[in-house]
Amino acid sequence: MEAITTHKARELIKENINNPNFEIIDVRTKEEYDMGYIEGAINIPLDKIQEDIKNLDKDKEYLLYCRTQGRSQFAHQMFKSNGLNSKFILGGYLEWIEG
């Protein structure tokens, strides 16, 4: 399991702010994303991950999150089984906005 705390996620984002091989993916619905998101994140809802995953770059590192971590943990498993390098944020976006 590649789960990281929000503190570690903030450090990872800061370290990779200009890294073209680092991407933040919000796997919530578009409606949830539109209500607020982590700066720099792109929205690929979980129900679209399966069709989009084949187009993702295997050389990149991905940071995944959702509302509480359930969907991002599931997406992480999908990424892993497709040979993609990913981590997900423990507690998700709710934990992110708290901290």
C-alpha positions in Angstrom: 0.0 0.0 0.0 1.4 3.3 -1.0 -0.6 5.6 1.3 0.9 8.9 2.5 -0.3 11.5 5.0 -1.4 14.9 4.0 1.8 16.3 5.5 3.9 14.0 3.2 1.7 14.8 0.3 2.2 18.5 0.7 6.0 17.9 0.8 5.8 15.7 -2.3 3.9 18.3 -4.2 6.2 21.1 -3.1 9.3 19.0 -4.2 7.7 18.2 -7.6 6.0 21.5 -8.4 7.9 21.9 -11.7 8.4 18.2 -12.4 6.7 17.2 -15.6 6.9 13.6 -14.5 4.6 14.2 -11.5 0.9 14.5 -11.7 -1.9 14.9 -9.1 -5.2 13.1 -10.0 -8.5 13.8 -8.3 -10.7 10.7 -8.8 -13.8 12.2 -7.4 -16.8 13.2 -9.6 -16.7 16.4 -11.6 -19.2 17.9 -9.3 -17.0 17.2 -6.2 -13.9 18.5 -8.1 -15.7 21.7 -9.0 -16.4 22.4 -5.3 -12.7 22.4 -4.5 -9.5 20.6 -5.3 -5.8 20.5 -4.6 -4.0 23.1 -6.8 -2.6 21.5 -9.9 -4.8 18.4 -9.8 -6.6 17.1 -12.9 -9.9 15.4 -12.6 -10.3 11.8 -13.8 -13.4 10.4 -12.0 -13.0 6.8 -10.8 -15.6 5.6 -13.3 -13.4 6.9 -16.2 -10.1 5.6 -14.8 -10.4 2.2 -16.5 -10.8 3.7 -19.9 -8.2 6.5 -19.4 -5.5 4.5 -17.6 -4.1 3.0 -20.8 -3.3 6.6 -22.0 -1.3 7.5 -18.8 2.5 7.8 -19.0 4.2 4.9 -17.1 7.3 7.1 -16.5 5.3 9.5 -14.3 4.6 9.4 -10.6 0.9 10.0 -9.7 -0.6 11.3 -6.5 -4.2 10.2 -6.2 -6.9 11.5 -3.9 -10.7 11.4 -3.4 -13.0 12.6 -0.7 -11.9 10.2 2.1 -9.5 7.8 0.4 -11.7 4.8 -0.6 -11.9 5.6 -4.3 -8.3 6.7 -4.5 -7.1 3.5 -2.7 -9.1 1.5 -5.3 -7.6 3.6 -8.2 -4.2 3.1 -6.7 -4.7 -0.7 -7.0 -5.7 -0.2 -10.7 -2.7 1.9 -11.3 -0.4 -0.6 -9.7 -1.9 -3.5 -11.8 -1.3 -1.4 -14.9 2.4 -0.8 -14.1 1.9 2.8 -13.0 3.7 4.4 -10.1 1.2 6.0 -7.6 0.5 7.0 -4.1 -2.8 8.1 -2.5 -3.5 10.5 0.3 -4.7 9.0 3.6 -8.0 10.6 4.6 -8.4 12.2 1.1 -9.5 15.7 0.4 -11.4 16.0 3.7 -8.1 15.4 5.6 -6.3 17.8 3.1 -8.6 20.7 3.9 -8.3 20.1 7.6 -4.6 20.2 7.7 
